[in-house]
Amino acid sequence: MSKTVAFFDSGIGGIPYLIHLKNIKPDLNYVYLADNANFPYGIKTGETIKEIVLSAIERFIKKTTPDVIVIACNTATVVTLPYLREKFSVPFVGVVPAVKPAALMSENKRIGLFATNKTVSDSYTDNLISQFAGNCEVYKYADSNIVSFIEKKMFESEDKEVLDFLVPAADFFIKENVDHVVLGCTHFLFINDMLENLFPENIKTIDSREGVSRQTLHILGETAPCMYASQFCYPALYLTSANVNIDHYKKIAGKFMLEYSGII
């Protein structure tokens, strides 16, 4: 029987991480839980985030019995990962801002961090920067409104509406003369191409998909790529509430070839 990889996020932000790993290993079983009942996380207190994430993960484990869980949300990772590992026996992979690779690749040692308010202000992020980017100037830009727009409206919006949200962020990083921008919120992968089009050629974006996929496969002992699957299965998408935009999430599931599978 195929091993099960579970992905968890406050909303749809972790879907690109699931897709990236599924493209590498399509023969695994994939399940996804979007905590639509409590979205967004980026403006909540750390204690609130801890409570809602531990509760949701407990229900998720009971429902899907995964072999590994990817916390595909930077905010949830930086706030709750130690508590999750302490409470549950299932191995966890966190998604943290790709500060280390950005610092290694930066030529002018000026990098940007584009994330939620909580991720930008959390001491975990400060420690990450201190440990891996001590030789760089790091310029932070937070806007949880962009996260909410991506989650709730982006896929029904014109490009101009998306750009209205992105231009201030792009202008900030251009002004600070960074050469790499870390996408410190998984939701931002949906706007990566548009953001890069606003940047001059010397500014590149970077995310954690490659590292997260590599670590997940390492935990599973599944290091060799599989180029085909003997049986195709749609990943299962679960929600935490039937009362919050459920039709919207069903459409998103269809768009990204996931199967809406109910409430946890």
C-alpha positions in Angstrom: 0.0 0.0 0.0 1.3 3.5 -0.8 2.5 5.7 2.0 0.4 8.7 2.8 1.7 12.3 2.8 -0.5 14.8 4.5 -0.3 18.6 3.9 -1.8 21.1 6.2 -2.3 24.9 5.8 -4.5 27.7 6.9 -6.0 27.6 3.4 -4.9 26.8 -0.1 -1.3 28.0 0.3 0.2 24.6 0.7 -1.2 23.2 -2.6 1.9 24.2 -4.7 4.0 22.2 -2.2 1.7 19.1 -2.7 1.8 19.5 -6.5 5.6 19.8 -6.5 6.1 16.6 -4.5 3.3 14.7 -6.4 5.1 15.6 -9.7 8.2 13.9 -8.2 6.4 10.9 -6.6 3.0 10.4 -8.1 2.7 6.9 -6.6 2.3 8.2 -3.1 -1.1 8.9 -1.5 -1.8 12.6 -0.8 -4.2 14.2 1.5 -4.7 17.9 2.3 -6.4 19.9 5.0 -7.2 23.5 4.6 -8.3 25.2 7.9 -10.8 27.4 6.3 -12.7 27.8 9.6 -9.7 29.7 11.1 -8.1 31.4 8.1 -6.1 33.7 8.2 -3.4 32.8 10.7 -1.0 35.7 10.1 -2.9 38.2 12.2 -3.7 35.8 15.1 -1.7 35.5 18.4 0.8 32.7 18.8 -1.2 31.0 21.5 -4.4 31.0 19.3 -2.5 29.6 16.4 -1.0 26.9 18.6 -4.5 25.8 19.9 -6.2 25.7 16.5 -3.4 23.9 14.7 -2.9 21.2 17.4 -6.7 20.6 17.4 -6.9 20.4 13.6 -3.9 18.1 13.3 -5.2 15.7 15.9 -8.4 15.3 13.9 -6.5 15.1 10.6 -4.3 12.2 11.9 -7.3 10.3 13.2 -9.0 10.7 9.8 -6.1 9.9 7.4 -3.4 8.1 9.5 -0.5 9.7 7.5 3.1 8.5 7.4 4.3 12.1 7.5 2.7 15.5 7.8 4.0 18.7 6.0 3.0 21.8 7.8 2.7 23.8 4.5 2.3 27.1 6.2 5.2 29.3 7.4 3.2 30.9 10.2 2.0 27.6 11.6 5.5 26.1 11.3 7.3 28.9 13.1 4.7 28.9 15.9 3.7 25.3 16.4 6.2 22.8 15.0 8.0 22.0 18.4 4.6 21.5 20.0 3.4 19.2 17.2 6.5 17.1 17.4 6.1 16.8 21.2 2.4 15.8 21.1 2.3 13.4 18.1 4.4 10.5 17.0 3.9 11.2 13.3 7.0 12.9 11.8 6.5 16.5 10.7 8.2 18.6 8.0 7.9 22.3 8.5 8.0 25.0 5.8 10.2 27.9 6.9 11.4 30.9 4.9 14.2 29.9 2.5 16.6 32.4 4.1 19.6 30.1 4.1 19.6 29.4 0.3 18.8 33.1 -0.4 21.8 34.2 1.6 24.1 31.7 -0.1 23.0 32.8 -3.6 22.9 36.5 -2.9 25.7 38.4 -4.6 25.2 41.8 -3.0 24.2 40.3 0.4 20.9 42.2 0.4 17.9 39.9 0.5 14.1 40.4 1.0 11.6 38.5 3.0 8.0 38.7 1.9 5.7 37.1 4.5 2.8 37.5 6.9 2.9 39.9 9.8 3.3 36.9 12.2 6.1 35.3 10.3 8.0 38.6 9.9 7.7 39.5 13.6 8.3 36.1 15.1 11.5 35.4 17.0 11.9 32.1 15.1 12.4 34.2 11.9 14.9 36.5 13.6 16.9 33.4 14.8 16.7 32.0 11.2 18.2 35.2 9.9 20.8 35.4 12.6 21.9 31.8 12.0 21.9 31.7 8.2 22.0 35.3 6.9 24.2 37.1 9.4 26.3 38.4 6.6 23.3 39.9 4.8 21.0 42.8 5.1 17.5 41.4 5.3 14.6 43.7 4.3 11.2 42.5 5.5 7.8 43.2 4.0 4.6 41.9 5.5 1.0 42.2 4.1 -1.6 39.7 5.3 -4.1 41.4 3.1 -2.4 39.9 0.1 -2.7 36.5 1.7 -6.5 36.9 2.2 -6.9 38.2 -1.4 -5.1 35.2 -2.8 -7.1 32.8 -0.7 -10.6 34.3 -1.3 -10.6 36.3 -4.6 -7.5 35.9 -6.8 -8.8 33.1 -9.0 -11.9 35.2 -9.8 -10.0 38.4 -10.3 -8.5 40.3 -13.2 -4.7 40.6 -13.4 -4.9 44.3 -12.6 -6.5 43.6 -9.2 -3.7 41.2 -8.4 -1.1 43.8 -9.5 -2.6 46.4 -7.3 -1.7 44.3 -4.3 1.8 43.3 -5.6 3.2 46.6 -6.9 3.8 48.2 -3.4 5.7 45.0 -2.3 7.7 44.9 -5.5 8.6 48.6 -5.3 9.8 48.1 -1.7 12.2 45.4 -2.6 13.4 47.2 -5.7 14.1 50.3 -3.6 16.1 48.3 -1.1 18.3 46.9 -3.9 17.9 43.2 -2.9 18.8 40.5 -5.4 16.7 37.7 -3.9 13.2 37.8 -2.3 12.2 34.9 -0.1 8.6 34.0 -0.4 7.9 33.4 3.3 4.2 32.6 2.9 3.1 29.5 0.9 0.2 31.5 -0.6 2.7 33.7 -2.4 3.7 30.9 -4.8 0.4 31.5 -6.6 1.6 35.1 -7.5 5.3 34.2 -8.0 5.3 34.7 -11.8 3.5 38.0 -11.6 5.8 39.2 -8.9 8.9 38.3 -10.9 7.6 40.1 -13.9 7.5 43.3 -11.7 11.2 42.9 -10.8 14.2 43.7 -12.9 16.2 40.7 -14.1 18.7 40.9 -11.1 16.0 40.1 -8.5 14.9 36.5 -8.1 12.3 34.9 -5.9 13.0 31.8 -3.9 10.8 29.3 -1.9 11.1 26.1 0.1 9.5 23.6 -2.2 12.6 21.7 -3.2 13.9 21.4 0.3 10.5 20.4 1.8 10.0 17.7 -0.9 13.5 16.3 -0.4 13.1 16.1 3.4 9.7 14.5 3.1 11.0 11.8 0.8 14.0 11.3 3.1 11.7 10.6 6.1 9.7 8.2 4.0 12.7 6.4 2.6 11.5 7.3 -0.9 14.5 9.0 -2.4 14.3 7.7 -5.9 12.1 9.6 -8.3 9.2 7.8 -9.8 8.3 8.9 -13.3 4.9 7.2 -13.4 2.2 5.8 -11.2 0.5 2.5 -11.7 -2.8 4.0 -10.6 -3.7 7.7 -10.7 -5.5 9.1 -7.7 -6.6 12.6 -7.0 -5.3 14.0 -3.8 -8.1 14.4 -1.2 -8.9 17.9 0.0 -10.5 18.3 3.4 -11.8 21.4 5.1 -12.4 22.3 8.7 -15.8 24.0 8.2 -18.8 23.6 5.9 -19.9 27.1 6.6 -17.0 29.1 5.1 -16.8 29.5 1.4 -17.2 25.8 0.7 -18.2 26.2 -2.9 -15.1 28.4 -3.5 -12.8 25.6 -2.1 -14.6 23.0 -4.2 -13.7 25.1 -7.3 -10.1 25.4 -6.2 -10.0 21.6 -5.7 -11.2 21.1 -9.3 -8.8 23.7 -10.7 -5.7 21.9 -9.1 -7.0 18.4 -9.6 -7.8 17.6 -6.0 -10.9 15.8 -4.9 -13.1 17.6 -2.3 -13.5 14.9 0.4 -15.5 16.5 3.2 -15.0 18.1 6.7 -12.6 17.1 9.4 
